[in-house]
Amino acid sequence: MPGVADQTRRTYRWALLAVLVGAGVWRAVMAAAAPVISRDGVTFCWHARALGEHGWAYLRDPAFQQHPLYPALILGMQRAARTLGAPDTALTWQCSGQLVSWLAGMAVIALVGVLTSRLVRRLALPVDERLTVLLAMLFAAVLDLSVWLSSDVMSEQVHLAFYLAAVVCLLRLDRARTALLVGLLSGAAFLTRQEGFVPALAGLVALTALGFQSPPVPRRQLVGRAAALVAGFALLAAPYWLSIGGLSQKKDPLFGKKGSGVFFAAAERPPTAGGPCLDEREKRLPTPFLAKLETQDWPWYALVPETLYKLLRAGRVVVPLLAVPPLLNLRRQWLGPVLGGLTLCIGIHFALTLALAHQYDYLAPRHMLVIVALLTPFAALLLGRLVSLLSDVRRRGPAAVLVALCLLPSAAYATRVPNSRDAYLRDAANWLRTHDPEIAAKRLLSGSSPRRIAFYANLRWDYWPEQPEAYEALVRQIRRGGPGYFAIEVGPGFERHGNRELVDKLRADERLKRHLGDLHERPGPGRDVRLYLLELRAAPPPRAATTEPPAAHPPSTGAE
C-alpha cells in the first residue's frame, strides 16, 4: 500500500535524524563539560597557530610532528570565529578544534550508515536494510571512543571521515572517476594521519584482482582506473611531500626504539606557545625526546592477542564479537569485487597496528578505531537479523531489550567527561593568571602533560624531557631560560617516579639560589598526587667592579 510505504519511509527518516541529533547534542555536552583538552589537543592548537604565523614553511620545522590537514582546519575555523568577533584566546582555539572534531564525528556516523546501506545492496543480503542501517548508526553514535574523540581536539575523527568515504567508493571501482575519488579521499585521510594511504593501496590491489576474475576486466580499463586513483592521491599528497622533503613527519611503525619499557617520540624540539617556528640557533639545541609513555615489552607471540584485546576495548566488546559471524558467513566474498577493498583495509590496518606494537611496545585502543568502524556494518547485520526474527514471532519487547544490551557497554562509558581527571591543570592556569600579573611575559618549563597550563595561561612553553637523570641539562634550562615557573607532578605513578627527590635536589643546589623562588603546591589528579609550581627567576646581572679615585680635598660640609 502506497500510504503505508510512505509512512514507513517518513518514520525511518525521522529515526535517522533522531540518531544524528541525539549524538550531536551529547557530543556537544561532553565538549562543553570537558575541563581541558588532551595534551595532543594542545599540540594541534599550537601547530595551527604556527601555520597561521609562518605558513607552509612551518611544515619543514622539526617541531612539526603531525600531518597538516587537521591543524589547517583548526586554523580556518579559528579565523572564521575571529571574523565574527571572537577574541584570540586559548578558549577560541580550543572551541575551533572541538568544532572541527564534532563535525567530523557527525560525518562518521552518517558514513557508517551509508557504508552499511551500500554493503546490503551490493551483496544482495536478505535483511531489513533500514533496520540494519539504523542499528549501525546507533552503534557509531554511542561508541564511547568516538564520543571522546569528537569532543576533544584530536585528529582521529577527521581522518576516519575521509577514510570511510574512500571505503564507500571502494565498494564499486567500476569507473575511472570513482577511482579518482578514492584517491582524493585517501589523500585527504593521509594529510590527516599517515595511515590514510591504506584505502588507496587497497584500491590498487583490488583493481589488480579484477584482472583475474571471470570474466576479467579489460587491462586498458584497469590501467586507466589505477592511474586515476594514483593521480587523485598524488594530487593531495605530493605538495606535502615536496614541502617536507619526505613522506611523513610522524613516527614510522617500521622503525623505533625497542624493548626499553619507556617510549620517547623523537623530535629535535617541541612547539612552544609563543613562537613555534625556530631560528637556526635554536634548532641546533638538541631536545631528543617529546613524550614519555609507559610501555610494555611484549613477546612476539603476545602481539596478536594484545592487538585483539585493544580491538575489543575500542569496540567495547560487542561490535567486534557481533561482526565475526557475518564475516565468516561471507568468507567466500572477502576478496571479491564488493568486499575486496574493505577486507584489504581491515587486514592492512591490522598489520600496521601489529608493527606499531612490535616496534614501539605501545598500542592504544584509539589506534583500532578504523577497524571498529569497518566492522560496525557487519555487527549491525547480525543484530538486525536477530531483531527481525524476534519481531516476526511478536517478541518486540525482547528485541528492544537485546538492542539496549548491545548498546549499553559503549553508552555507559560514553557518559564519562573527557579529561575530567585533568581539571587541576585548568585550575592551576587560572591560579597563575590571578597570582602573577606579569604571567604573559614568562615561560613554563614542564613535561608533556602540564604543558596545558602554558596553553590556558598564555605562557611560552619550554620542554623538559621528564628525565630526572638528566639533571645538569635541567639546571642549564633553569639558569638560561628567563623568568617563569617549573611545573612538575609528584606522587605515585610511572611518570612521577623520582620527581619529588628532583625538586628537593633543585632547591638545595647552590648554583640555583638566585634562580629559584617560592614553591607553590597545588592539588593533583589524585589524592596522593600534587602539582608543584616552582618559581623561576632571572638572575640579576653581576655588578661591575668600580674604583673611585681618592678625593683631592675633604668633602665640603657647606660651611664657609
RAFEN-V868797 format. One record per backbone hydrogen bond with DSSP energy under -0.5 kcal/mol. CO is the residue of the C=O (numbers start at 1). NH is the residue of the N-H. If there is no record, write none. Layout:
CO;NH
CO;NH
This chain:
1;5
2;6
3;7
4;8
5;9
6;10
7;11
8;12
9;13
10;14
11;15
12;16
13;17
14;18
15;19
16;20
17;21
18;22
19;23
20;24
21;25
22;26
23;27
24;28
25;29
26;30
27;31
28;32
29;33
30;34
38;42
39;43
40;44
41;45
42;46
43;47
44;48
45;49
46;50
47;51
48;52
49;53
50;54
51;55
54;57
55;58
56;59
57;60
58;61
61;64
63;65
67;71
68;72
69;73
70;74
71;75
72;76
73;77
74;78
75;79
76;80
77;81
78;82
79;83
80;84
81;86
82;85
87;89
89;93
90;94
91;95
92;96
93;97
94;98
95;99
96;100
97;101
98;102
99;103
100;104
101;105
102;106
103;107
104;108
105;109
106;110
107;111
108;112
109;113
110;114
111;115
112;116
113;117
114;118
115;119
116;120
117;121
118;122
119;123
120;124
120;125
125;127
127;129
128;132
129;133
130;134
131;135
132;136
133;137
134;138
135;139
136;140
137;141
138;142
139;143
143;147
144;148
145;149
146;150
147;151
148;151
148;152
149;154
152;154
155;159
156;160
157;161
158;162
159;163
160;164
161;165
162;166
163;167
164;168
165;169
166;170
167;171
168;171
169;172
172;174
175;179
176;180
177;181
178;182
179;183
180;184
181;185
182;186
183;187
184;188
185;189
186;190
187;191
188;192
189;192
189;193
191;69
193;196
194;197
195;198
197;201
198;202
199;203
200;204
201;205
202;206
203;207
204;208
205;209
206;210
207;211
208;211
209;212
210;213
210;217
213;215
218;222
219;223
220;224
221;225
222;226
223;227
224;228
225;229
226;230
227;231
228;232
229;233
230;234
231;235
232;236
233;236
233;237
234;238
236;240
237;241
238;242
239;243
240;244
241;245
241;246
252;255
261;295
263;293
265;290
268;287
279;283
280;284
281;284
282;285
284;286
288;267
291;265
291;293
293;263
296;298
299;302
300;303
302;306
303;307
304;308
305;309
306;310
307;311
308;312
309;313
310;314
311;315
312;317
313;316
315;319
316;318
317;321
318;322
319;323
320;324
321;324
321;325
322;326
323;327
324;328
325;329
326;330
328;331
330;333
331;334
333;336
333;339
336;340
339;343
340;344
341;345
342;346
343;347
344;348
345;349
346;350
347;351
348;352
349;353
350;354
351;355
352;356
353;357
354;358
355;359
356;360
356;362
357;361
361;296
364;367
365;368
366;369
368;372
369;373
370;374
371;375
372;376
373;377
375;378
375;379
376;380
377;381
378;382
379;383
380;384
381;385
382;386
383;387
384;388
385;389
386;390
387;391
388;392
389;393
390;395
391;394
395;399
396;400
397;401
398;402
399;403
400;404
401;405
402;406
403;407
404;408
405;409
407;411
408;412
409;413
410;414
412;415
413;416
417;420
419;422
420;423
422;425
422;426
423;427
424;428
425;429
426;430
427;431
428;432
429;433
430;434
431;435
432;436
435;437
436;439
438;441
439;442
442;460
443;485
444;446
444;462
445;487
446;464
449;452
450;453
450;454
451;455
452;456
453;457
454;458
454;459
460;444
460;462
462;446
466;468
467;470
469;471
470;474
471;475
472;476
473;477
474;478
475;479
476;480
477;481
483;443
484;536
485;445
485;487
486;534
488;532
490;530
493;496
494;497
496;499
498;502
499;503
500;504
501;505
502;506
503;507
504;508
505;509
506;509
509;512
510;513
512;515
512;516
515;537
518;520
518;535
519;521
520;533
522;531
526;524
526;529
529;524
530;490
530;532
531;522
532;488
532;534
533;520
533;535
534;486
535;517
536;484
537;539
